[in-house]
Amino acid sequence: MSKTFEVTLQKVVDHSYSIEIGEHLFSSLISDLHQGLVSGASKYAIITDSTVEPLYGCPLLELLRREGFQADLFSFPAGESSTGP
């Protein structure tokens, strides 16, 4: 004779992370990357929309490359319709 038992398992995962909001943060980002903020990364992607691209995307891409990082910029048309498939 056998019995079946229901074993309830709950796994709690904390995916919390910090977000820094402010002005003139590019220099601290570069410093953090040089200090190993993202260990093991060899290339970075900037993902933005066409409104933000000239304001922050292009300047950040130029700065990352000037500092010796490999980086690419991916820009999508601004607006809700650019949410993807």
VOPAGU-2260 file (C-alpha; in pm, 1 decimal, decimal comma):
REM VOPAGU-2260
SITE   aa  ch    i         X         Y         Z
SITE  MET   A    0       0,0       0,0       0,0
SITE  SER   A    1     133,5     348,1     -85,8
SITE  LYS   A    2      24,0     698,3      -8,3
SITE  THR   A    3      83,4    1020,7    -195,8
SITE  PHE   A    4     165,2    1335,1      -5,2
SITE  GLU   A    5     162,9    1690,2    -134,0
SITE  VAL   A    6     480,2    1869,8     -29,5
SITE  THR   A    7     454,5    2245,8     -62,9
SITE  LEU   A    8     785,4    2418,5    -122,0
SITE  GLN   A    9     823,4    2791,2    -139,8
SITE  LYS   A   10    1133,5    2956,3    -275,3
SITE  VAL   A   11    1176,0    3323,8    -197,2
SITE  VAL   A   12    1418,5    3506,6    -422,4
SITE  ASP   A   13    1517,7    3865,6    -368,4
SITE  HIS   A   14    1607,6    4035,1    -696,7
SITE  SER   A   15    1630,6    4380,4    -542,1
SITE  TYR   A   16    1882,5    4629,4    -673,3
SITE  SER   A   17    1970,8    4992,4    -618,5
SITE  ILE   A   18    1888,7    5267,0    -862,1
SITE  GLU   A   19    2080,8    5592,4    -847,3
SITE  ILE   A   20    1892,3    5897,2    -972,1
SITE  GLY   A   21    2054,8    6233,3   -1015,1
SITE  GLU   A   22    2243,2    6468,0   -1240,8
SITE  HIS   A   23    2591,5    6436,9   -1388,6
SITE  LEU   A   24    2624,9    6063,6   -1311,7
SITE  PHE   A   25    2831,6    5960,7   -1616,7
SITE  SER   A   26    3164,9    6013,6   -1439,5
SITE  SER   A   27    3059,1    5802,0   -1140,4
SITE  LEU   A   28    2931,9    5532,9   -1379,1
SITE  ILE   A   29    3269,6    5522,7   -1555,5
SITE  SER   A   30    3447,6    5506,7   -1220,0
SITE  ASP   A   31    3220,5    5224,9   -1102,1
SITE  LEU   A   32    3280,0    5029,1   -1424,2
SITE  HIS   A   33    3657,3    5071,0   -1392,7
SITE  GLN   A   34    3629,5    4941,8   -1034,3
SITE  GLY   A   35    3449,1    4626,2   -1150,1
SITE  LEU   A   36    3082,8    4713,2   -1099,4
SITE  VAL   A   37    2992,9    4449,2   -1357,4
SITE  SER   A   38    3254,0    4179,0   -1312,7
SITE  GLY   A   39    3328,0    3966,6   -1615,8
SITE  ALA   A   40    3155,9    4200,7   -1863,4
SITE  SER   A   41    3358,0    4284,8   -2171,3
SITE  LYS   A   42    3098,7    4474,5   -2374,4
SITE  TYR   A   43    2813,4    4707,0   -2289,3
SITE  ALA   A   44    2486,6    4797,5   -2462,3
SITE  ILE   A   45    2305,0    5127,8   -2435,0
SITE  ILE   A   46    1937,1    5079,2   -2511,8
SITE  THR   A   47    1735,1    5394,1   -2562,4
SITE  ASP   A   48    1472,5    5559,5   -2773,8
SITE  SER   A   49    1507,3    5826,7   -3040,1
SITE  THR   A   50    1418,9    6106,6   -2797,2
SITE  VAL   A   51    1679,7    6016,8   -2536,4
SITE  GLU   A   52    1947,4    5903,6   -2784,6
SITE  PRO   A   53    2092,4    6247,6   -2870,1
SITE  LEU   A   54    2058,8    6374,0   -2512,6
SITE  TYR   A   55    2223,3    6086,8   -2325,2
SITE  GLY   A   56    2274,3    5781,5   -2547,7
SITE  CYS   A   57    2531,0    5924,5   -2789,1
SITE  PRO   A   58    2729,2    6116,8   -2525,0
SITE  LEU   A   59    2743,0    5806,9   -2302,3
SITE  LEU   A   60    2851,8    5587,4   -2592,5
SITE  GLU   A   61    3129,7    5831,0   -2680,0
SITE  LEU   A   62    3244,2    5846,6   -2317,0
SITE  LEU   A   63    3245,1    5467,7   -2272,5
SITE  ARG   A   64    3451,6    5421,1   -2588,8
SITE  ARG   A   65    3689,8    5702,3   -2494,3
SITE  GLU   A   66    3743,9    5528,3   -2159,6
SITE  GLY   A   67    3834,4    5203,5   -2337,1
SITE  PHE   A   68    3508,1    5014,2   -2302,0
SITE  GLN   A   69    3348,3    4823,7   -2588,0
SITE  ALA   A   70    2994,8    4952,5   -2627,9
SITE  ASP   A   71    2713,1    4974,8   -2879,7
SITE  LEU   A   72    2399,0    5184,9   -2887,6
SITE  PHE   A   73    2057,6    5049,5   -2985,0
SITE  SER   A   74    1790,4    5311,3   -3043,9
SITE  PHE   A   75    1422,3    5256,4   -3114,5
SITE  PRO   A   76    1159,1    5502,4   -3230,2
SITE  ALA   A   77    1008,6    5691,0   -2937,3
SITE  GLY   A   78     654,2    5605,9   -2835,8
SITE  GLU   A   79     441,8    5324,2   -2705,1
SITE  SER   A   80     441,1    5141,9   -3040,8
SITE  SER   A   81     807,4    5050,3   -2993,2
SITE  THR   A   82     727,3    4791,6   -2723,9
SITE  GLY   A   83     816,2    4507,2   -2960,5
SITE  PRO   A   84     635,4    4197,0   -3081,8
